[in-house]
Amino acid sequence: NSAAIISSTSLAIRTDPVGFRPTEIVGPSGEAGDDARVMVLNEGSDSLSIIDPTTRVVEDVPVMPGANKLRANASGTAAIAYYDAQSAEQGDQIGDLSSVTVARDGASFQVAVGFNVRRVQWSDDDSRALVLSDDGISILRVDEIDSDRVEPPVAVLPEDLIPLDPNDLEIQIDRSGAWAITRLATFKGVVLTDLATGEHSIVYLPE
């Protein structure tokens, strides 16, 4: 129930107490400012430990029960915890398939999204978390989230192309978080979605 912090210069090791059964740890992957934090997902206590790497102060905030994945933005100022059914192991607690926890500024909030969250991707500017589910892409403007809320997904296919089995879909999101491109096994083409407007552009690929 602790995290080991290793100095890259002296190789000294220190430990900080976190929650029960920590399983994932994330931190800044880009330029880190004074607000950057290291965050630890504690699956055993349904909590997130937020560590200030300078002062070593640890704050715990609650996350959704069963959360087993954690994705931080590049600056290390916010993170999304969620339940990934594909990563769950036998005996693990089953989490909510239609919500995520947003952690920022020492607080956490529940956000309802589409069904069966597949992955979370951050936009290049760290301003938006894009939550991909079977129903489309929910766009979370993290700085605006200050309470529990619902963020309906943007559909990535016209209704007449939606397959019975969502596993047939392959969805890619560009790094800016502005566009999604989707293909499915039963359609000879791809669909480009403007995530700001929800407008679809179909590109037919008959070959």
N, C-alpha and C positions, 0 to 999 in steps of 0.2 A: 504493500500500500504506500509506495513511495516512488519518486522519480530520481534517477541519478543524473547529475549535471557534471559534465567533464570539461575542464578548462582546456582549450585548444593550444594554449601556450605552455602551461606548467604541467598539464595532464593530471592535475589534482581533481579528485572526485569528491563531490558532496551530495548529500541526499536531502530531498525535501518531501515531507509527508503530503500525500494527496488523498483521494478517496479510496473506496474499496474496489479491488481488482481492476487496476488501470490497464487498458488494452491498446489505446492509440494515443500518440502524442504528436502535436503539430506546432509549428512556429513560423516566423516570417521566412519567405523564400525570395524576397526581393529586398529593396532598400528598407531598413528598419529604423523607425524613429523612436522617440521616447515612449510612445504609446504602444510599442510592440510588446506582445506577450507570448509566452509559451503556454499551450493549453493541453490538458490531459483528460481524455475521456475515461470515466470510471464506470464500467459496465455493472459492477457489483453494487453500486450505490446510486445508479441513475443520476450521476452528477458530472460536472465539468470543473476541474481545478484550473484556475487561471493564475499563472505564476509570473510575477514581475522579475525578469532576469537580473535586474540591478539590485533591488532591495530584498529579493527572495520572499516577499510577502505573497501568500497563497490565499486566493478567494475561491470558495466553492459556490457554484450556482446549479440549480436543478436542470436536468434535461429530460426529454421524453423517455418513459420506461422502454427498455429494450434497445435503445440506440446503440449501434455497433460500428458506425462510421463517423469520421470527423474530418471536415475539410475547412482549412483556414484560408483567408485571403493572403495575398503576397506580402502585405505590410504587417501581418500578424496582429491586426486590431479587431478582427471579427472571425467567427467560425460558425459552421452549420453542422449540427449533429443530426443523424437520421438512422433509420433502420433499413438495412439492405438485406432482403430475404435471401439473395444468392450467396451472401457471405456468412449467413447464420450457420452455426454448427448444432449438431444434435444436443438437446438439453438446454440450449440457450433460450432466454426469454423472448417471446414473440413481441415485436414492437408494432406500433401504429404504421400501417402502410401508406397513410394519406396525410402525414404531417412531418414537419421538421422542427428542430429547435434552433433559433438564432441567438447567438451569444455575442454581446458587444458591451463595452463600457461597464463591465462588472455586473451585467444583468442578463437574463435570458427570457425569451418569449417563444410561445408556440405559434406556428403558422401552418394552417391547413392548406394543402396543395393538391395535386392530382393523385390518382391511385397508383400504388406500387412505385415508389421512388427508386429510380435506377442509379442516378448519379447526380452530383452537384458540381457545377463548374462556375468559376468566378470570371467576371469580365476583366480585361486587362487593366482597367482603371480602378479596380477594387470596389466600385460603387454598387455593383449588382451581383447577386448570386442567382444562377440559373439552375432551377431544379427540374430535372428531366424525369417524367413519369410516363406511364402508359397512356395518359390522357393528353400529353403535350409538355409544354415548358412553362413553369411558373417563374415569374421574374420578381425577385425580392430586392427592392431598393433598401439596402440594409440601414442606411443612416436615417430613413424615415420610419423604421419599425420601432415603436416604443410601447407596444402592447400586443396581446394576442390578437391574431387576425386571420382572415381568409385571403389567399391569393390564387384565384382561379387560373388554370393553365391556359396558355395560348395553344390552340390546336395547330398541329404541324401538317395536317392533311385535310383536304376537303371531305365532307361527310361521305360522298359516294366512293371514296378510296379507302376508308378506314377498314382495316382487316379484322376478322373475327379473333385472330390470335395476334396480340401485340408483339409477340416474340418475332414476328415476321419483319418488324420495323428495324431499320438502322437509321439513327438520327445523329448528325454531327452539328455542332454549334461553333461558329467562328469565334476567334479569340476576343473580338470586341464585344461579343454578346448581342450583336444586332441582327444576325441572320441564323437560320437553321436550314439544313438541307436533309431531306428524308428520302429513302428508297424503301421499297417493299418487294417481296419476291413475286407478287402476282401482278405487278404493274411495270410496263416497259417505259420507264422514265424516272425522273426525280421531281420532287416538289421543293421549291425554295420558299421559305416563309420569312416575311419581314416581321420580326418579333415586336416592333413598336406598334404596328398597325394590324397585325394578324393576316395581312394580305398574302395570298398564295400565288406563286408563279409556277406553272407546270412546264417542264421541259421533257418532251417526248424523245425517247431513245429507242426507235423501233428495231435496231439491230441487236 
